[in-house]
Amino acid sequence: MAAGSVLCIAVAVMVGGGSLAAGGVESTITKSVPGLYTYDARTGALKTLERGGPERLDPRWSPDGRWLTYGSMRDGFVGVNVIPSTGGKARNVYTVLWSSDASHVAYGVREGLFVAASFDGDAKFVAAESDPLNWSLDGERLVFGSEREGCVGCAWHGLGVTDADGSGVRTLWRVPTGDYLEDAFWSPAGLQVAVVTHDSLFLVDPSRRGANEVDYAPDAYFKRWSPDGKSLLVANDSAVYTVDPNSGKARSLCPKRCDAPAFSPDGRRFAFFRSGSVFVEGVDGRGLKKVTEGAGFDWAPDSRHLVLAYWKPTGGNSSLAMADLATGRIERLTDGRHEDELDGVSANGSYLAFVRKRPLSLWVVGTTAGRPVQVMSLATGTLGPCPHVAWSPKASTLAISNAACAPS
């Protein structure tokens, strides 16, 4: 972590009065208790999973909604704690990664990399000094970084693959001397792996050893495979390109500037700013459309809507809205009398979480009807608030680690 950067630490939140046992459900807001929480947007129930203890960063859900993970600073590095989403004892690991269908999980611990059908089930050892990178879309194979330099967070110098049951472990490639591996991404059909190193981009065929460098001209970084697996999508702060994985030939999708491009979750479109307006365009270069102007944006999980944050030209107050990209309809969700900041959309698109600056608090609003509901007051300090939230992929439930910012 760079010097002077901000580290978010879980501290106090405001929950119901009276004594509060871990796992208890509360629905009112009166006193300060540090911890990790879940909030059911349908019932308004706020549940405590943990109180006190180490800082909690970036809560995330397993794909089946059974587990929650959060970062925790231990021994000078950020490890990962895994806890049942209904509450229970947390287990600390270095890294953890579920397949998209939650049929398998991989995790790294001090002894090495393991795979299992369930996080609380029997696990199979894969390799020492290794960490999971990415599951294939069918959940049958895992690529992992190997030959870690003997410490958590250190660089990987090899790429390995294993079957989901821990069999078929083999080394695919060793990174050139002086370079190191950063990430790896399966193609949609699982026929190739795009490997990002510190210096370059390579393609690896998982059925054989070795790698081929993709030499392309634009100064841009790999973002994802195209949905059909025929192209690589690369981008920088003001442009998006498709790259032929065989020839390296790049085609610009932005004859004009595409500032701050962001891909939809399904990878079929990207949204961007141009001259103060928000646009969307297909990754095939078709369907360029202006959505609105004077607003920030984020993709909804369904890839069919954009969440918009409108700001006043004079600064200060802002309002939130949902744009239907098929119809062009924009539905205002907050009235603009406050300074509201988007903090995530539920998996089914029914609810939106946001931070209200005055009073400093976390709120939820339905995207089709209803008034905003205050969930809790937010902790703050000299560097301000740093709350972390995440919606469950299976229910309208929000995981919350309320946090005050602190210098690293």
C-alpha positions as CSV (number, residue, x, y, z in Angstrom):
1,M,0.0,0.0,0.0
2,A,1.4,3.4,-1.0
3,A,2.5,5.8,1.7
4,G,-0.2,8.3,2.5
5,S,-3.0,6.1,1.2
6,V,-6.1,5.6,3.3
7,L,-7.0,2.4,5.1
8,C,-10.6,1.9,6.1
9,I,-11.1,0.3,9.5
10,A,-14.4,-1.0,10.9
11,V,-15.4,1.0,13.9
12,A,-18.7,2.1,15.4
13,V,-22.2,1.8,13.9
14,M,-25.5,2.9,15.4
15,V,-27.9,0.0,16.2
16,G,-30.8,-0.7,18.5
17,G,-30.7,0.1,22.2
18,G,-30.3,-2.4,25.0
19,S,-27.8,-5.3,25.2
20,L,-27.0,-6.7,21.8
21,A,-25.8,-10.3,21.4
22,A,-23.8,-11.4,18.3
23,G,-26.4,-12.7,15.8
24,G,-29.1,-10.5,17.4
25,V,-31.6,-8.6,15.1
26,E,-32.3,-4.9,15.6
27,S,-34.4,-2.4,13.8
28,T,-33.9,0.9,15.5
29,I,-30.9,3.2,15.7
30,T,-29.7,4.5,19.1
31,K,-26.3,3.5,20.3
32,S,-22.8,2.9,19.0
33,V,-21.5,-0.7,18.5
34,P,-18.6,-1.7,16.3
35,G,-19.0,-4.7,14.1
36,L,-20.1,-6.5,10.9
37,Y,-23.8,-6.4,10.0
38,T,-26.4,-7.6,7.5
39,Y,-29.5,-5.6,6.7
40,D,-32.6,-7.2,5.1
41,A,-34.1,-4.5,2.8
42,R,-37.5,-6.2,2.7
43,T,-38.0,-6.5,6.4
44,G,-35.8,-3.7,7.7
45,A,-34.0,-6.1,10.1
46,L,-30.4,-5.3,11.0
47,K,-28.4,-8.3,12.3
48,T,-25.0,-8.2,14.1
49,L,-22.6,-10.9,12.9
50,E,-19.5,-9.7,14.8
51,R,-18.6,-7.0,17.3
52,G,-15.2,-5.4,18.1
53,G,-12.1,-7.2,16.9
54,P,-9.8,-6.3,14.0
55,E,-10.6,-3.9,11.2
56,R,-13.0,-5.2,8.4
57,L,-12.5,-4.2,4.8
58,D,-14.5,-4.8,1.6
59,P,-17.1,-7.4,2.6
60,R,-18.1,-9.8,-0.2
61,W,-20.5,-12.7,-0.6
62,S,-20.0,-16.2,-1.9
63,P,-22.1,-16.8,-5.1
64,D,-24.6,-18.9,-3.2
65,G,-25.0,-16.3,-0.4
66,R,-23.8,-18.8,2.3
67,W,-20.6,-17.0,3.2
68,L,-19.2,-13.6,3.7
69,T,-15.6,-12.5,3.4
70,Y,-13.8,-9.4,4.5
71,G,-10.3,-8.1,4.6
72,S,-8.5,-8.0,7.9
73,M,-5.1,-6.5,8.7
74,R,-2.9,-9.2,10.4
75,D,0.9,-9.3,10.8
76,G,1.3,-6.3,8.5
77,F,-0.7,-7.6,5.6
78,V,-4.4,-7.8,4.6
79,G,-5.7,-11.4,4.9
80,V,-9.2,-12.6,4.4
81,N,-11.7,-13.7,7.0
82,V,-14.6,-16.0,6.0
83,I,-17.7,-16.2,8.1
84,P,-21.2,-17.8,7.6
85,S,-23.6,-15.2,6.4
86,T,-26.0,-16.1,9.2
87,G,-23.3,-15.6,11.8
88,G,-20.7,-17.8,13.4
89,K,-16.9,-18.1,13.9
90,A,-14.7,-16.5,11.2
91,R,-11.8,-18.4,9.7
92,N,-8.7,-16.5,8.5
93,V,-7.1,-17.4,5.1
94,Y,-4.7,-15.6,2.7
95,T,-7.1,-15.7,-0.3
96,V,-10.4,-17.3,-1.2
97,L,-12.2,-17.8,-4.5
98,W,-15.5,-19.5,-5.4
99,S,-16.4,-20.8,-8.8
100,S,-19.3,-18.8,-10.3
101,D,-21.8,-21.5,-9.5
102,A,-20.4,-22.0,-6.0
103,S,-19.9,-25.7,-6.7
104,H,-16.2,-25.4,-5.7
105,V,-14.0,-23.1,-3.6
106,A,-10.2,-22.5,-3.6
107,Y,-8.3,-20.9,-0.8
108,G,-4.7,-20.1,0.1
109,V,-3.3,-20.6,3.6
110,R,0.2,-20.8,5.0
111,E,0.5,-24.4,4.0
112,G,-0.4,-23.7,0.4
113,L,-3.4,-23.8,-2.0
114,F,-6.5,-26.1,-1.4
115,V,-9.7,-26.8,-3.3
116,A,-13.0,-28.2,-1.9
117,A,-16.6,-28.6,-2.8
118,S,-17.6,-26.4,0.2
119,F,-15.6,-24.1,2.4
120,D,-16.5,-26.1,5.5
121,G,-15.9,-29.4,3.8
122,D,-12.9,-31.7,3.2
123,A,-10.2,-30.0,1.1
124,K,-7.6,-31.3,-1.3
125,F,-4.0,-29.9,-1.3
126,V,-3.0,-28.5,-4.7
127,A,0.4,-26.7,-4.3
128,A,2.6,-24.9,-1.9
129,E,3.4,-21.1,-2.2
130,S,0.3,-20.7,-4.4
131,D,-2.9,-18.7,-4.6
132,P,-6.1,-19.0,-6.7
133,L,-6.5,-16.6,-9.7
134,N,-9.6,-17.6,-11.7
135,W,-12.1,-20.5,-12.2
136,S,-13.2,-21.4,-15.7
137,L,-16.8,-20.5,-16.4
138,D,-18.0,-24.1,-16.0
139,G,-16.3,-24.3,-12.6
140,E,-14.3,-27.4,-13.6
141,R,-10.8,-25.9,-13.7
142,L,-8.8,-23.4,-11.7
143,V,-5.7,-21.4,-12.8
144,F,-3.4,-20.3,-9.9
145,G,-0.4,-18.3,-9.3
146,S,2.6,-20.4,-8.1
147,E,6.1,-20.0,-6.9
148,R,5.2,-17.1,-4.6
149,E,8.3,-15.4,-3.1
150,G,7.7,-16.9,0.3
151,C,5.4,-14.3,1.7
152,V,1.7,-13.2,1.5
153,G,1.2,-10.6,-1.2
154,C,4.5,-11.4,-2.9
155,A,4.7,-11.8,-6.6
156,W,4.0,-15.1,-8.4
157,H,6.4,-16.4,-11.0
158,G,4.5,-19.4,-12.3
159,L,1.0,-20.2,-13.6
160,G,-0.5,-23.6,-12.8
161,V,-3.8,-25.3,-13.4
162,T,-5.8,-27.9,-11.5
163,D,-9.1,-29.7,-11.9
164,A,-11.9,-28.8,-9.4
165,D,-11.3,-31.9,-7.4
166,G,-7.6,-31.2,-7.0
167,S,-6.4,-33.7,-9.6
168,G,-4.5,-32.9,-12.8
169,V,-2.2,-30.3,-11.2
170,R,0.4,-29.1,-13.5
171,T,2.6,-26.0,-14.3
172,L,1.5,-24.2,-17.5
173,W,4.1,-21.5,-17.7
174,R,6.9,-19.7,-15.9
175,V,7.0,-15.9,-16.2
176,P,10.2,-14.5,-17.9
177,T,13.0,-13.4,-15.6
178,G,12.4,-9.9,-14.2
179,D,8.7,-10.0,-14.8
180,Y,5.9,-11.4,-12.5
181,L,2.3,-12.5,-12.9
182,E,-0.6,-10.3,-11.8
183,D,-3.8,-12.0,-12.9
184,A,-5.3,-14.6,-15.3
185,F,-8.6,-14.8,-17.1
186,W,-10.3,-17.8,-18.8
187,S,-11.8,-17.2,-22.2
188,P,-15.6,-17.9,-22.3
189,A,-15.2,-21.4,-23.8
190,G,-12.2,-22.2,-21.6
191,L,-9.8,-22.7,-24.5
192,Q,-7.3,-20.0,-23.6
193,V,-6.2,-18.0,-20.6
194,A,-5.2,-14.4,-20.8
195,V,-2.3,-13.8,-18.4
196,V,-1.5,-10.3,-17.3
197,T,2.0,-9.8,-16.1
198,H,3.6,-6.6,-14.8
199,D,5.2,-5.9,-18.2
200,S,2.9,-7.5,-20.8
201,L,-0.1,-9.7,-21.8
202,F,0.2,-13.4,-22.8
203,L,-2.1,-16.1,-24.0
204,V,-1.8,-19.6,-22.5
205,D,-3.4,-22.8,-23.9
206,P,-4.3,-24.8,-20.8
207,S,-3.8,-28.1,-22.7
208,R,-0.1,-27.4,-23.2
209,R,2.9,-25.7,-21.6
210,G,4.2,-22.2,-22.7
211,A,2.7,-18.8,-23.6
212,N,2.5,-16.5,-26.5
213,E,2.9,-12.7,-26.0
214,V,0.1,-10.5,-27.4
215,D,1.9,-7.5,-29.0
216,Y,-0.5,-4.7,-29.5
217,A,0.1,-1.0,-30.1
218,P,-2.3,1.0,-27.9
219,D,-1.1,2.1,-24.4
220,A,-4.0,0.3,-22.7
221,Y,-4.6,-2.5,-20.2
222,F,-6.5,-5.8,-20.6
223,K,-10.0,-5.6,-19.1
224,R,-11.8,-8.8,-20.2
225,W,-12.6,-11.2,-23.1
226,S,-15.3,-10.2,-25.5
227,P,-18.5,-12.3,-24.9
228,D,-17.8,-14.5,-27.9
229,G,-14.2,-15.1,-26.9
230,K,-12.8,-13.9,-30.3
231,S,-11.3,-10.6,-29.0
232,L,-9.5,-9.1,-26.1
233,L,-10.9,-5.8,-24.7
234,V,-8.3,-3.3,-23.5
235,A,-8.8,0.2,-22.3
236,N,-7.2,3.2,-20.8
237,D,-8.6,6.4,-19.2
238,S,-10.0,7.7,-22.5
239,A,-10.3,4.9,-25.0
240,V,-11.4,1.3,-25.5
241,Y,-10.0,-1.2,-28.1
242,T,-10.7,-4.7,-29.3
243,V,-7.5,-6.7,-29.9
244,D,-7.2,-9.8,-32.2
245,P,-5.5,-12.3,-29.9
246,N,-3.6,-13.9,-32.7
247,S,-2.3,-10.9,-34.7
248,G,-2.4,-8.2,-32.0
249,K,-4.3,-5.9,-34.4
250,A,-6.2,-3.3,-32.4
251,R,-9.5,-1.5,-33.4
252,S,-10.6,1.6,-31.6
253,L,-14.2,1.7,-30.3
254,C,-13.8,5.4,-29.5
255,P,-13.1,7.6,-32.6
256,K,-13.7,10.4,-30.1
257,R,-12.7,10.3,-26.4
258,C,-14.4,7.8,-24.1
259,D,-13.5,9.0,-20.7
260,A,-13.6,6.7,-17.7
261,P,-15.0,3.7,-19.6
262,A,-16.7,0.9,-17.5
263,F,-17.9,-2.4,-18.9
264,S,-21.3,-3.9,-18.2
265,P,-21.3,-7.0,-16.0
266,D,-22.1,-9.2,-19.0
267,G,-19.3,-7.6,-21.0
268,R,-21.5,-6.7,-24.0
269,R,-21.5,-2.9,-23.5
270,F,-19.4,-0.1,-21.9
271,A,-20.5,3.2,-20.5
272,F,-18.4,6.4,-20.6
273,F,-18.3,10.2,-20.3
274,R,-17.9,12.6,-23.2
275,S,-18.3,16.3,-22.9
276,G,-20.3,16.1,-19.6
277,S,-22.7,13.5,-20.9
278,V,-23.0,9.7,-20.3
279,F,-23.0,7.3,-23.3
280,V,-23.2,3.6,-23.8
281,E,-21.9,1.6,-26.7
282,G,-21.6,-2.1,-27.6
283,V,-18.2,-3.8,-27.6
284,D,-18.9,-4.7,-31.2
285,G,-18.8,-0.9,-32.0
286,R,-22.5,-0.6,-32.5
287,G,-25.4,1.0,-30.6
288,L,-23.8,4.2,-29.5
289,K,-26.4,6.0,-27.4
290,K,-26.5,9.1,-25.2
291,V,-28.1,8.3,-21.8
292,T,-28.1,11.6,-20.0
293,E,-25.9,14.5,-19.0
294,G,-24.6,16.0,-15.7
295,A,-24.4,12.7,-13.8
296,G,-22.1,10.0,-12.6
297,F,-22.9,6.4,-13.3
298,D,-22.6,2.8,-12.3
299,W,-23.8,-0.4,-13.9
300,A,-26.7,-2.3,-12.4
301,P,-26.1,-6.1,-12.1
302,D,-28.5,-6.9,-14.9
303,S,-26.5,-4.9,-17.4
304,R,-29.7,-3.4,-18.7
305,H,-29.8,-0.4,-16.4
306,L,-27.4,2.4,-15.3
307,V,-27.6,4.0,-11.8
308,L,-27.1,7.7,-12.1
309,A,-25.9,10.3,-9.6
310,Y,-27.0,13.8,-10.7
311,W,-25.0,16.7,-9.3
312,K,-25.9,20.4,-9.1
313,P,-23.7,22.7,-11.2
314,T,-22.9,24.7,-8.1
315,G,-21.9,21.5,-6.2
316,G,-23.4,20.2,-2.9
317,N,-26.7,18.4,-3.3
318,S,-27.2,15.5,-5.6
319,S,-29.9,13.0,-6.5
320,L,-29.9,9.3,-7.6
321,A,-31.8,7.8,-10.5
322,M,-32.1,4.6,-12.5
323,A,-31.9,4.6,-16.3
324,D,-33.6,1.8,-18.4
325,L,-31.2,1.5,-21.4
326,A,-33.9,-0.3,-23.6
327,T,-36.6,2.4,-23.2
328,G,-34.5,5.4,-22.2
329,R,-36.8,6.0,-19.2
330,I,-35.0,7.6,-16.2
331,E,-36.6,7.1,-12.8
332,R,-35.6,9.5,-10.0
333,L,-35.1,7.7,-6.7
334,T,-34.1,10.6,-4.4
335,D,-35.3,14.2,-4.4
336,G,-32.1,16.2,-4.6
337,R,-32.5,17.9,-1.3
338,H,-29.5,16.1,0.1
339,E,-26.0,15.2,-0.9
340,D,-26.4,11.5,-1.8
341,E,-23.6,9.1,-3.0
342,L,-24.2,5.7,-4.6
343,D,-23.0,2.7,-2.7
344,G,-24.3,-0.3,-4.7
345,V,-27.3,-2.0,-6.3
346,S,-28.9,-5.3,-5.2
347,A,-28.4,-8.3,-7.5
348,N,-32.0,-8.3,-8.6
349,G,-32.0,-4.5,-9.1
350,S,-34.8,-3.9,-6.6
351,Y,-32.8,-1.8,-4.1
352,L,-30.1,0.8,-4.1
353,A,-27.7,1.6,-1.1
354,F,-26.4,5.1,-0.8
355,V,-24.5,7.3,1.7
356,R,-26.2,10.6,2.7
357,K,-23.6,13.2,3.8
358,R,-25.9,15.2,6.1
359,P,-26.6,13.6,8.5
360,L,-23.8,11.1,7.8
361,S,-25.7,7.9,7.3
362,L,-26.3,4.8,5.2
363,W,-29.7,4.5,3.4
364,V,-31.6,2.1,1.1
365,V,-34.3,2.9,-1.4
366,G,-36.4,0.7,-3.7
367,T,-35.8,1.2,-7.4
368,T,-39.4,0.9,-8.4
369,A,-41.4,2.5,-5.5
370,G,-41.1,3.6,-1.9
371,R,-39.3,6.2,0.2
372,P,-35.6,6.0,1.2
373,V,-35.0,4.2,4.6
374,Q,-32.2,5.0,6.9
375,V,-30.2,1.9,7.8
376,M,-27.6,3.3,10.3
377,S,-25.5,6.3,11.2
378,L,-21.9,6.1,9.9
379,A,-18.8,6.3,11.9
380,T,-16.3,9.1,11.0
381,G,-13.0,10.5,12.1
382,T,-10.5,13.2,11.0
383,L,-10.2,11.6,7.5
384,G,-14.0,11.1,7.2
385,P,-16.1,7.9,6.7
386,C,-15.1,4.8,4.7
387,P,-18.1,2.5,4.9
388,H,-18.0,-0.9,3.0
389,V,-21.2,-2.6,1.8
390,A,-22.1,-5.5,-0.5
391,W,-25.4,-6.9,-1.7
392,S,-26.1,-10.6,-1.5
393,P,-26.3,-12.4,-4.9
394,K,-29.3,-14.4,-3.7
395,A,-31.4,-12.1,-1.6
396,S,-32.1,-8.4,-0.9
397,T,-29.7,-8.4,2.0
398,L,-26.9,-5.9,2.5
399,A,-23.6,-6.7,4.2
400,I,-22.1,-3.7,6.0
401,S,-18.8,-2.9,7.6
402,N,-19.2,0.6,8.9
403,A,-15.8,2.2,8.8
404,A,-13.9,5.4,9.7
405,C,-10.9,6.2,7.5
406,A,-7.4,6.1,9.0
407,P,-4.0,6.6,7.6
408,S,-2.1,3.5,6.6
